[in-house]
Amino acid sequence: MTDTSKDNHTTNTILDSVADGVFTVDREWRIASFNKAAERITGILKEEAIGQQCCDVFHASICETNCALKETLETKQPVVNRSAYIVNANGDKVPISISAAALKDERRNVIGGVETFRDMSTVEELRRELTKKYSFQDIISKNSEMLKLFDIFPSVAESDSTVLIEGESGTGKELVARAIHNLSHRKDLPIVTVNCGALPDTLIESELFGYKAGAFTDARKDKLGRFALAEGGTMFLDEIADIPPALQVRLLRVIQERTYEPLGATESVQADVRIITATNKNIEELVKSEDFREDLFYRINVIRIKLPPLRERREDIPLLIDHFIRRLNNIKRKLITDISPDVFAILMGHEYPGNIRELENIIEHAFVLCQKTTIDVGDLPENLRPKKGKPIVESASLDELETAYIVKALQTNHWHRKKTAEQLGIHITTLWRKMKKLGIRVSEQQ
């Protein structure tokens, strides 16, 4: 065996002992070497891969638009830990983490490229389990107040009592109403939503209760109201504080007597409907100012659920970002895997007057503009981008940024504090002290 053959054999032996997939390409993008881990992850034998164009072997999500090897050969800079997925020999999508660098000869001439890739399937499964742990129906949170609500939702759903959900716009009041309905014995029957603030006073009564033919000039035939459509199921009255005084009287009768009369009717109709209401206003203040009936307030306020705004549950922001990215990837058929540290700092420091709905809109805006796998500052809505010359860290307080980075590191390490401390380069007792100071709850994360 010649020295060159010995060197090649030694190199192949070393590469085959590596857990990560490794392959090299020449300047024509043909695969020149392919280790055993690459065979295992892709399901493709070395003999089948050698000499093939790398894109024909991997069918990776970044091959056409964001190829790591192409980037590293053009920029002469390595690519490190870029997320993507490949399609293996069985047609399954495999999440991977890619690193790439240029291959050079003795004269420093680029002769090809080398790429390593790690199977992230186990990490993805752990991520899904973590999300599942902090999910209830379609609601995602690890906030202690929200977790307390998760505990009572099944009991609330079992009863037929009227529910009042309070919270700012965009906090997920309708999601809570649907979760309660889906857990109840009425789950196989409809939940009908009415936004009381979106309907004119002249229409809301006929929309809720329906009408008989001839009840007014244009009533040529009977029309079922929303209560009739929700029969046996749930009626969700959003923005209940906006209903006019006259209608408050009729709604009180429905709740008390379980009957109502369509416009133009002479007989009452039975209403077997569970009523859930929601508001972003302080109804108690409206009762004091006599803009909302006190007796109706007490009827809808049997079970009261208050949703905290997003600015009071910042530990949920990373989970929600991850959730929205995954959902939009499926809808828009893109592969965006992460956000940059600068974007993370901006999103953690934002006050979110529009709450979760605003965060969702921000991520969707970024999706439209993002041309790579990672959302960057330039992809954000203009009002969130730092002004020219202004450091990004000024968009949030130092405590908020420190909280953001610690939470992100904890999430990356699946809330393992020792590993997180090692990643951050601090002692575990220092990490514990910082978490306590910044209010990063530990008990809910384990």
Buried (B, 14 or more C-beta within 10 A) or exposed (E): EEEEEEEEEEEBEEBBEEEBBBBBBEEEBBBBBBBBBBBEBBBBEBEBBBEBEBBEBBBBBBBEEBBBBBBBBEEEEBBEEBBBBBBBEEEEEBBBBBBBBBBEEEEEEEBBBBBBBBBBBEBBEEBEEBBEEBBBBEBBBBBEEBBEBBEEBEEBBEEBEBBBBBBBBBBBBBBBBBBBBBBBEBBEBBBBBBBBBEBEEEEBBBBBBBBBEEBEEEBEEBBEBBBBEBBEBBBBBBBBBBBEEEBBEBBBBBBEEBEBBBBBBEEEBEBEBBBBBBBBBEBEEBBEEEEBBEEBBEBBBBBEBEBBBBEEBBBBBBBBBBBBBBEBBEEEEBBBBBBBEBBBBBBBBBEBEBBBBBBBBBBBBBBEEBEBBBBBBEBBEEEBBBEEEEEBBEBBEEEBBBBBBBBBBBBBBBBBBEBBBBBBEBEBEEBBEBBEEBEBEEEBBE
